[in-house]
Amino acid sequence: MKAVIEIRIEAESGPYVQEVACVERDGHRLADIGLSLAESKSLLTAVQKIVVEHQTAEYLEEQRKCPHCGDARARKGSHTVNLQTLFGNLAIDSPRWGHCPCQPHEEKTFSPLANLFSDHVAPERLYLEVKWSSLISFELATELLKDTLPVAETINASSVRNHLHRVAKRMEAALGDEQVSFVDGCPRDWAALPRPGAPLTVGIDGCYVREWEDKKKNFEIIVGKSMSEEAPDRRFGFVQTYDKKPKRRLFELLKEQGMQMNQQVKFFSDGGADIRDMQLYLNPEAENYLDWFHVTMRITVMGQYAKGLKTTAEKREEGLKLLESTKHYLWHGNVVRAREKIEETLGFLDDEEIGGDNVAKCRKALDEFDTYIEANQGLIPNYGEFWRNEETIATGFVESVVNQIVSKRFAKLQQMQWTKKGAHLVLQTRTQVLDGRLEGTFQKWYPGFRPEPQQKAA
């Protein structure tokens, strides 16, 4: 069997037909059925080259005449423009024309294709590079594209990383300026707003990744998730010591979910000072709480130390009851009584009948916990009352977000080191990919990118 594949282009100058591929099959084996990957790559590359050549020729023909007098512009030379597409890199002849003398111009010549090829990477290719390198390593993303598409062999992890960084920087540039407060208007203005939707619940947490410059050090990444009953959930992430617009970033994300100035927003965090500051002055109805998950997690660790104390079973049980009482008072928002129980537990550890290495560990943990509670006492509500009213008290969902955003790409099996800038930029594209927002971003930047399919008339 021999199959000849031709392309036919209908243009104003007339039809154009050219053979682009010839497929021959002699046997009848399973491996011979249909097109092979190599044949499909060759076919797509050939079609792409012909289509782009005709598109640029048509564009140049339209631009050749002066829009003022109609005279044809004179050609003054040419150079080659490289365009990276999904189906290969193309070297395109780009003419240089002289400006028509009927109008004054600062420059004598110009390149008309500079307007058409405002970027030398086709949006579809840029989108796929960014999407896959946001989900997996740059090396694996490069291999994936090489295996499935007729991209040039010159594609490498460095070029993919550079393209992701460029897209992320464009996202960053679209953010407005950072402000101390984003609360807009006054109570009278807020009262005139439409009835707000259900409260937004925002969980924020921090984690660490290894630093590239000093591999013995780590730096902190802040990640979070905003949940709404009336809009899709949204994820966010940034490098705390690199990002200059953390409040603006979170504010814009909440606005995208429909936040109004009269809408309740509940922030749950681990109580870190930087996170507390970021949550302030975003909304007049905002409520900031210490995440119960982080409170009970610390008590659980201290309970493990107490179980390992070298003493009698009765004494060990007494220590555990003191910790349980501390937890009980915190559950009901009674910080004063909780701190008294912490002091009582520290006194309990002074008993000469109690020994072992866990005494020092437990004492240190208690001291740190007391400082933690004192610093965040204004964020500790009556968790029990919240629970009875079926309101959120903990952001266990943020743990899965940390795993989604950070662990699977930045740490765990990857064991990678990062610069603060590199990690921050990948976080911007990765969160958009996980939320399904990246395609919408490209549609805003590139009109005509992946248009919605038209509905057929009934």
Secondary structure, DSSP 8 states (H G I E B T S, - for coil): -EEEEEEEEEETTEEEEEEEEEEE--S--GGGSS--HHHHHHHHHHHHHHHHHHHHHHHHHHHSB-TTT--B--EEEEEEEEEEETTEEEEEEEEEEE--TTS--SSSEE-THHHHTSSSB-HHHHHHHHHHHHHS-HHHHHHHHHHHS---TT--HHHHHHHHHHHHHHHHHHS----S----S-HHHHHTS----S-EEEEEEEEEEEESSSTT-EEEEEEEEEE-SSS--EEEEEETTT-S-HHHHHHHHHHHTT--TTS-EEEEE---HHHHHHHTTS-TTEEEEE-HHHHHHHHHHHHHHHHT-BS-HHHHHHHHHHHHHHHHHHHTT-HHHHHHHHHHHHHHTT-TT-BSTHHHHHHHHHHHHHHHHHHTGGG---HHHHHHTT-----HHHHHHHIIIIIHHHSGGG--EE-HHHHHHHHHHHHHHHHT-HHHHHHHHSTTSS--------
